[in-house]
Amino acid sequence: MRSRAACMVMALCLLFSPAWAGWCPLSTRACGIEGLPSAVVEGIIVVESGGNPWALHVGIGKGRAFYPGSVAEARRFLSVSLALTDNVDIGLMQINWRTWGESVGALGLDAYDLLDARTNMQVGCRILAEALSGRGTFLARLGRYHSLRPERGRWYARKVMAAAREVDGRPRP
């Protein structure tokens, strides 16, 4: 039986496929980076946002997660959140503004641009490609997408790989 998050990813993929002539927003083609394993990218999306392109997580540790129902609502939540802290994870791949805001800004983007699924994936895949280019086992490198602390990284990588295996079992459009 598929998890709710995996079903959301599948629905999002099927929803966007006809409109984009076969383009699945959860593929690495959307990232513009060849060689990234699409099942892993999709596993990250399941773990990070459950497939909600406007998901926000505010604060350290458990923090507070928000799953707005529209981009307008997400923009309002993001505006309030950024007024309180820069420690906000944004969108499908949960790009942390505190960590990556300067790099995102260097691309000519702001925090609100990360609420766009395609933009969020392009930035998230750049971060993932950078993490995977380092040294160590695949799981250790994958874990760096989430944390520089090895034990947290290993925990995260196992979680992503479990989600990736579940997502990879779905039929492709």
N, C-alpha and C positions, 0 to 999 in steps of 0.2 A: 504494500500500500504506500502510495506517495505521500510525502508530507505536504502540508498546506503551502509552505514556502516554495517547494518544487513545482506545485501546481500553479502558483502565481507566476513563476518564471515561465512555465510552459504557456500559460495564457497570454502573458505579455509578448512572448515571441510570436505566437500565432496571431495576436491582435495586430502587431506591426508588420508582419510579413506581407500581406496583400498590398498595403499602402506603400511599401518601399520596394515593390517588385522583387520579392525574394530575400530582401535584406532582413536579417534577424538582428534586432538591437542587442542581442546577447552573444554576438559572435565577435571574434577578434578582428574581423574585417571592419567593424565599427570603430575599433581602436586605432586602426591605421598602423598597427605594428604586427609584422609577420612573425610567426614562430611561437606566439603565446598560445598555450593550450586552451582552446575555447571552453572546454569543460571546467577547467580551473577558474577561468574568468567568471563563468556562470556560477560556480561554487562560491566564489567570493561574494557575488551579488546576493545569493541566497542567504549566506551567513551574515553579511553586513546589513542589508536592507530588506530582505525578504522579497525583493523585486519591486519595492516601492520607489519610484524615481525621485520622490520628494521627501524621503525619509531624512530625519534629523536626529542626531544624538548630541545632547548638550551636557558638558561636564565630564569630570574624571571618574574612572571606575564605572560603577553602575550608572551614574548620571541619570539622565531622563531622555527617553526616546519618544519621538513624535512621528506619527504617520499621517500627515495631512492628506486630504482627499483631492486637493487641487494645487496647481502651481501658485495661484494667488494666495491661498492659505499658507503654503510653504514659505512664500516670500515674507509674509507677515511674521510667522514663527521665527524665521531666520533673522529678520530685522531686530526683533526683541532679543533673541539669543545673543546676537553679536554685540548688542548694547551692554549685555551683562558679562560676556566672556568671549575670548577668541577660540576657546576649546570646544569647537562645534564640528561634528562629522556630518558631511553633506552628501545627499543623493544616493544613487544606486550602489556605488562602491565606497561610500562613506569616507570621502576625502576630508581629512582633518585640517581645518583652517589654520590652527596654531602651527602645525608642522609644515604644511605645504602652501600656505597663503602667499608667501613671498614668491615661490616658484610659479604659482598659478598667476599671480600678478605680472610676472615677467613675460607670460604668454599673452598679456593684454586682456586677461579675464578677471572677474571679481567673484566673490562668494556666490552671488545670485546666479551667475552663469553655470555653476555646478549643479543647479536644479534641472538643467537640460540633460536628458539621459545620454545623448550622444557625446556632449562635451564632457560630462562626468566620466564616461567610459574612456574617452581619449586620455584624460588626465590620469585616471585610475590605472589604465594599462601602461602609461609611461612609468608610473610609480612601481607597478608590478615588474615591468621589464628591468628596471634598475635593481630591484630587490633580487630578481632571478639571475642577474649577471654577476653577482658576487660569488664568493667561495663557499664551499660546504655542500652538504647533501641537498637534494631538491627540497626536502621538507624544511630544512634550516633556512634555505633561501626564501622559500614561500612564506615562512613565518615572519620574515623581516617586513613583509607588506603591512603587518599588524603591529609588530613590536620588535625592538632591538634586544629585549631580554630573551635569551634563548629558551627558557622554560615556557614563557608565554607564547613565544613564536611556535614552538613544537605543538603546544595545545591548539593554537589557532590553525596551524597547517593540517593537523589531523581532522579538525572540524570541517575545514574547507574541502579536503579530499573526500570525506564522507558525503558532503553535499554534492561534490562534483560527480561522484559515482552515481548518485541518485539522479541527478540532472542528465547525465550522459546516457542513461537508460531510456530516455524519452524519445519518441519518434521525431526525426528532423523534418522541418517543413520543406 
